């Protein structure tokens, strides 16, 4: 079980103290997994939206998704 949250139709998970957006599909277009950028020492950017560490803490719950479940050994990506 990992920690993460859904926000605006996207799944975000915590991995080794960093926040990642997991891959997702919209209108048959695939978006890859990315590491979210930090917002100074205040929080992270979720797309163009800034979220503080307090807001992220409130949003975070146990999820079944993780970085490891999305990495396939047979593929180069």
DSSP file (Angstrom, degrees, kcal/mol; ACC not computed):
  #  RESIDUE AA STRUCTURE BP1 BP2  ACC     N-H-->O    O-->H-N    N-H-->O    O-->H-N    TCO  KAPPA ALPHA  PHI   PSI    X-CA   Y-CA   Z-CA
    1    1 A X              0   0    0      0, 0.0     2,-0.2     0, 0.0    63,-0.2   0.000 360.0 360.0 360.0 134.2    0.0    0.0    0.0
    2    2 A X  E     -A   63   0A   0     61,-2.2    61,-3.0    63,-0.3     2,-0.4  -0.642 360.0-112.0-113.8 172.6    1.3    3.4   -1.0
    3    3 A X  E     +A   62   0A   0     11,-0.4    11,-2.6    59,-0.2     2,-0.3  -0.889  58.1 108.7-105.9 139.3    0.3    7.0   -0.1
    4    4 A X  E     -AB  61  13A   0     57,-2.6    57,-2.9    -2,-0.4     2,-0.3  -0.953  42.4-132.5-179.0-165.4   -1.2    9.2   -2.7
    5    5 A X  E     - B   0  12A   0      7,-2.5     7,-3.0    -2,-0.3     2,-0.4  -0.983  18.8-112.3-166.2 160.2   -4.3   11.0   -3.9
    6    6 A X  E     + B   0  11A   0     -2,-0.3     2,-0.3     5,-0.2     5,-0.2  -0.860  34.8 174.8 -98.2 136.9   -6.5   11.7   -7.0
    7    7 A X  E >   - B   0  10A   0      3,-2.7     3,-1.4    -2,-0.4    -2,-0.0  -0.929  66.0 -17.1-147.5 121.3   -6.6   15.3   -8.1
    8    8 A X  T 3  S-     0   0    0     -2,-0.3     3,-0.1     1,-0.3    -1,-0.0   0.879 128.2 -50.2  52.2  45.0   -8.4   16.6  -11.2
    9    9 A X  T 3  S+     0   0    0      1,-0.2     2,-0.3    15,-0.0    -1,-0.3   0.536 118.0 107.1  77.6   7.3   -8.7   13.1  -12.7
   10   10 A X  E <   -B    7   0A   0     -3,-1.4    -3,-2.7    14,-0.1     2,-0.5  -0.881  65.0-128.6-119.6 150.9   -5.0   12.3  -12.2
   11   11 A X  E     -B    6   0A   0     -2,-0.3    11,-2.8    11,-0.3     2,-0.4  -0.855  22.4-171.8-101.1 129.6   -3.3   10.0   -9.8
   12   12 A X  E     -BC   5  21A   0     -7,-3.0    -7,-2.5    -2,-0.5     2,-0.3  -0.956   4.7-175.5-118.8 138.3   -0.4   11.3   -7.6
   13   13 A X  E     -BC   4  20A   0      7,-2.4     7,-2.7    -2,-0.4     2,-0.4  -0.960  23.8-124.5-133.6 153.1    1.8    9.1   -5.4
   14   14 A X  E     + C   0  19A   0    -11,-2.6   -11,-0.4    -2,-0.3     2,-0.3  -0.804  29.8 175.5 -93.4 135.1    4.6    9.6   -2.9
   15   15 A X  E >   - C   0  18A   0      3,-2.8     3,-1.6    -2,-0.4    -2,-0.0  -0.929  68.3 -20.5-145.1 116.8    7.8    7.7   -3.6
   16   16 A X  T 3  S-     0   0    0     -2,-0.3     3,-0.1     1,-0.3    -1,-0.0   0.873 126.9 -50.8  52.4  43.1   11.0    8.2   -1.5
   17   17 A X  T 3  S+     0   0    0      1,-0.2     2,-0.3     0, 0.0    -1,-0.3   0.495 119.3 103.8  79.3   3.5    9.8   11.6   -0.3
   18   18 A X  E <   -C   15   0A   0     -3,-1.6    -3,-2.8     2,-0.0     2,-0.4  -0.850  67.9-124.2-117.4 155.1    9.0   12.9   -3.7
   19   19 A X  E     -C   14   0A   0     -2,-0.3    17,-2.6    17,-0.3     2,-0.4  -0.842  27.9-174.5-102.0 132.4    5.6   13.4   -5.4
   20   20 A X  E     -CD  13  35A   0     -7,-2.7    -7,-2.4    -2,-0.4     2,-0.6  -0.952  22.1-138.7-126.2 144.5    5.0   11.8   -8.8
   21   21 A X  E     -CD  12  34A   0     13,-2.7    13,-1.9    -2,-0.4    -9,-0.2  -0.910  29.4-135.6 -97.1 125.1    2.0   12.0  -11.3
   22   22 A X        -     0   0    0    -11,-2.8   -11,-0.3    -2,-0.6     9,-0.1  -0.373  32.5 -82.0 -78.0 159.7    1.3    8.6  -12.7
   23   23 A X        +     0   0    0    -13,-0.1     2,-0.3    -2,-0.1     9,-0.2  -0.239  55.8 172.1 -59.7 148.0    0.6    8.0  -16.4
   24   24 A X  E     -E   31   0B   0      7,-1.6     7,-2.9    -3,-0.1     2,-0.4  -0.968  25.5-129.3-153.0 166.5   -2.9    8.7  -17.6
   25   25 A X  E     +E   30   0B   0     -2,-0.3     2,-0.4     5,-0.2     5,-0.2  -0.974  18.9 177.4-125.6 134.3   -4.9    9.0  -20.8
   26   26 A X  E >  S-E   29   0B   0      3,-2.4     3,-1.7    -2,-0.4    -2,-0.0  -0.986  76.0 -13.7-135.5 124.6   -7.3   11.8  -22.0
   27   27 A X  T 3  S-     0   0    0     -2,-0.4     3,-0.1     1,-0.3    -1,-0.1   0.898 128.1 -54.0  50.9  47.7   -9.0   11.7  -25.4
   28   28 A X  T 3  S+     0   0    0      1,-0.2     2,-0.5    -3,-0.0    -1,-0.3   0.602 113.2 120.0  64.1  14.9   -6.8    8.8  -26.6
   29   29 A X  E <   -E   26   0B   0     -3,-1.7    -3,-2.4     2,-0.0     2,-0.4  -0.947  54.9-143.9-110.9 128.6   -3.6   10.8  -25.8
   30   30 A X  E     -E   25   0B   0     -2,-0.5     2,-0.4    -5,-0.2    -5,-0.2  -0.737   8.3-160.8 -94.8 136.8   -1.2    9.3  -23.2
   31   31 A X  E     -E   24   0B   0     -7,-2.9    -7,-1.6    -2,-0.4     3,-0.1  -0.962  19.9-130.3-115.3 131.4    0.7   11.3  -20.7
   32   32 A X        -     0   0    0     -2,-0.4     2,-0.2    -9,-0.2   -11,-0.1  -0.195  30.5 -83.6 -79.9 169.4    3.8    9.8  -19.1
   33   33 A X        -     0   0    0    -10,-0.1     2,-0.3    37,-0.1   -11,-0.2  -0.498  52.4-177.2 -68.9 135.8    4.8    9.6  -15.5
   34   34 A X  E     -D   21   0A   0    -13,-1.9   -13,-2.7    -2,-0.2     2,-0.5  -0.962  30.9-118.4-135.6 155.7    6.5   12.7  -14.2
   35   35 A X  E     -D   20   0A   0     -2,-0.3   -15,-0.3   -15,-0.2     2,-0.1  -0.821  41.3-120.2 -87.8 126.8    8.1   13.9  -11.0
   36   36 A X        -     0   0    0    -17,-2.6   -17,-0.3    -2,-0.5     2,-0.2  -0.388  25.3-115.7 -70.6 145.0    6.2   17.0   -9.8
   37   37 A X        -     0   0    0      8,-0.3     8,-2.7    10,-0.1     2,-0.2  -0.576  28.1-115.4 -82.6 142.9    8.2   20.2   -9.4
   38   38 A X  E     -F   44   0C   0     -2,-0.2     2,-0.9     6,-0.2     6,-0.3  -0.476  12.5-136.9 -76.4 147.5    8.6   21.7   -6.0
   39   39 A X  E >>  -F   43   0C   0      4,-2.9     3,-2.6    12,-0.2     4,-1.2  -0.835  60.4 -76.9-104.5  90.4    7.1   25.1   -5.1
   40   40 A X  T 34 S-     0   0    0     -2,-0.9    -1,-0.1     1,-0.3     3,-0.1  -0.278  91.9 -44.3  48.5-132.0   10.0   26.7   -3.3
   41   41 A X  T 34 S+     0   0    0      1,-0.1    -1,-0.3    -3,-0.1    12,-0.1   0.052 130.9  81.1-108.0  22.8   10.0   25.1    0.2
   42   42 A X  T <4 S-     0   0    0     -3,-2.6    11,-2.2     1,-0.2    12,-0.3   0.719 103.1 -71.0-101.8 -25.2    6.2   25.5    0.5
   43   43 A X  E  <  -FG  39  52C   0     -4,-1.2    -4,-2.9     9,-0.3     2,-0.3  -0.915  59.1 -58.1 168.3-143.9    4.8   22.5   -1.5
   44   44 A X  E     -FG  38  51C   0      7,-2.2     7,-2.8    -6,-0.3     2,-0.5  -0.921  34.8-114.9-135.2 158.1    4.5   21.2   -5.0
   45   45 A X  E     - G   0  50C   0     -8,-2.7     2,-0.7    -2,-0.3    -8,-0.3  -0.833  18.1-163.5 -88.8 130.5    3.0   22.2   -8.4
   46   46 A X  E >  S- G   0  49C   0      3,-3.5     3,-1.5    -2,-0.5     2,-0.6  -0.851  74.6 -51.9-110.9  90.4    0.1   19.9   -9.5
   47   47 A X  T 3  S-     0   0    0     -2,-0.7   -10,-0.1     1,-0.2    -2,-0.0  -0.716 121.6 -25.4  72.8-120.8    0.1   21.0  -13.1
   48   48 A X  T 3  S+     0   0    0     -2,-0.6     2,-0.4    -3,-0.1    -1,-0.2   0.388 120.3  99.1-102.0   2.5   -0.1   24.8  -12.9
   49   49 A X  E <   -G   46   0C   0     -3,-1.5    -3,-3.5     2,-0.0     2,-0.4  -0.762  67.0-139.2 -94.7 132.1   -1.8   24.7   -9.5
   50   50 A X  E     -G   45   0C   0     -2,-0.4     2,-0.4    -5,-0.2    -5,-0.2  -0.754  19.4-173.5 -89.7 133.1    0.3   25.3   -6.3
   51   51 A X  E     -G   44   0C   0     -7,-2.8    -7,-2.2    -2,-0.4   -12,-0.2  -0.996  17.1-134.7-127.6 130.6   -0.5   23.1   -3.3
   52   52 A X  E  >  -G   43   0C   0     -2,-0.4     4,-2.6    -9,-0.2    -9,-0.3  -0.300  28.2-107.9 -76.0 164.4    1.2   23.6    0.1
   53   53 A X  H  > S+     0   0    0    -11,-2.2     4,-2.4     1,-0.2     5,-0.1   0.867 121.8  54.3 -60.3 -36.3    2.5   20.7    2.1
   54   54 A X  H  > S+     0   0    0    -12,-0.3     4,-1.9     2,-0.2    -1,-0.2   0.922 109.6  46.4 -63.9 -44.3   -0.4   21.2    4.5
   55   55 A X  H  > S+     0   0    0      1,-0.2     4,-1.6     2,-0.2    -2,-0.2   0.915 113.2  49.5 -63.4 -42.5   -2.9   20.8    1.6
   56   56 A X  H  X S+     0   0    0     -4,-2.6     4,-1.6     1,-0.2    -2,-0.2   0.886 108.4  53.4 -64.4 -38.4   -1.1   17.8    0.3
   57   57 A X  H  < S+     0   0    0     -4,-2.4    -1,-0.2     1,-0.2    -2,-0.2   0.904 108.9  49.4 -61.9 -41.3   -1.1   16.2    3.7
   58   58 A X  H  < S+     0   0    0     -4,-1.9    -1,-0.2     1,-0.2    -2,-0.2   0.819 113.6  46.5 -66.7 -31.4   -4.8   16.6    3.9
   59   59 A X  H  < S+     0   0    0     -4,-1.6   -53,-0.2    -5,-0.1    -1,-0.2   0.732  90.1 102.9 -82.3 -23.8   -5.3   15.1    0.5
   60   60 A X     <  +     0   0    0     -4,-1.6     2,-0.3    -5,-0.1   -55,-0.2  -0.419  42.0 154.9 -74.5 131.3   -3.0   12.1    1.0
   61   61 A X  E     -A    4   0A   0    -57,-2.9   -57,-2.6    -2,-0.2     2,-0.3  -0.844  51.3 -74.1-138.8 174.1   -4.6    8.7    1.7
   62   62 A X  E     -A    3   0A   0     -2,-0.3     2,-0.3   -59,-0.2   -59,-0.2  -0.603  54.8-178.6 -72.4 133.7   -3.7    5.0    1.3
   63   63 A X  E     -A    2   0A   0    -61,-3.0   -61,-2.2    -2,-0.3   -58,-0.0  -0.920  36.3-133.1-132.3 159.0   -3.9    4.0   -2.4
   64   64 A X  S    S+     0   0    0     -2,-0.3     2,-0.2   -63,-0.2   -61,-0.1   0.567  82.0  89.5 -86.4 -10.2   -3.3    0.7   -4.3
   65   65 A X        +     0   0    0    -63,-0.1     2,-0.3   -53,-0.1   -63,-0.3  -0.541  50.3 165.3 -86.6 152.3   -1.1    2.4   -6.9
   66   66 A X     >  -     0   0    0     -2,-0.2     4,-0.7     1,-0.1     3,-0.1  -0.971  49.7-106.3-155.8 167.3    2.6    2.8   -6.7
   67   67 A X  H >> S+     0   0    0     -2,-0.3     3,-0.9     1,-0.2     4,-0.6   0.904 118.5  55.1 -62.0 -41.4    5.6    3.7   -8.8
   68   68 A X  H >4 S+     0   0    0      1,-0.3     3,-0.8     2,-0.2    -1,-0.2   0.844 102.5  54.9 -64.5 -34.6    6.7    0.0   -8.8
   69   69 A X  H 34 S+     0   0    0      1,-0.2    -1,-0.3    -3,-0.1    -2,-0.2   0.691 107.7  51.4 -73.4 -16.2    3.4   -1.3  -10.1
   70   70 A X  H << S+     0   0    0     -3,-0.9     2,-0.6    -4,-0.7    -1,-0.2   0.529  91.4  86.7 -96.1  -7.5    3.6    1.0  -13.1
   71   71 A X    <<  -     0   0    0     -3,-0.8     2,-0.5    -4,-0.6     3,-0.0  -0.845  62.6-160.9 -98.5 122.0    7.2    0.0  -14.2
   72   72 A X    >   -     0   0    0     -2,-0.6     3,-1.0     1,-0.1     5,-0.1  -0.870  14.7-147.6-104.6 132.1    7.3   -3.0  -16.5
   73   73 A X  T 3  S+     0   0    0     -2,-0.5    -1,-0.1     1,-0.2    -2,-0.0   0.743  95.3  59.3 -69.4 -22.6   10.6   -4.9  -16.8
   74   74 A X  T 3  S+     0   0    0      2,-0.0     2,-0.3     3,-0.0    -1,-0.2   0.580  97.6  68.2 -83.4 -10.5    9.8   -5.9  -20.4
   75   75 A X  S <  S-     0   0    0     -3,-1.0    -3,-0.1     1,-0.1     0, 0.0  -0.839  73.0-138.1-114.9 149.5    9.6   -2.3  -21.7
   76   76 A X              0   0    0     -2,-0.3    -1,-0.1     1,-0.2    -3,-0.1   0.465 360.0 360.0 -81.3  -0.2   12.3    0.4  -22.1
   77   77 A X              0   0    0     -5,-0.1    -1,-0.2     0, 0.0    -4,-0.1   0.376 360.0 360.0-127.5 360.0   10.0    3.1  -20.7
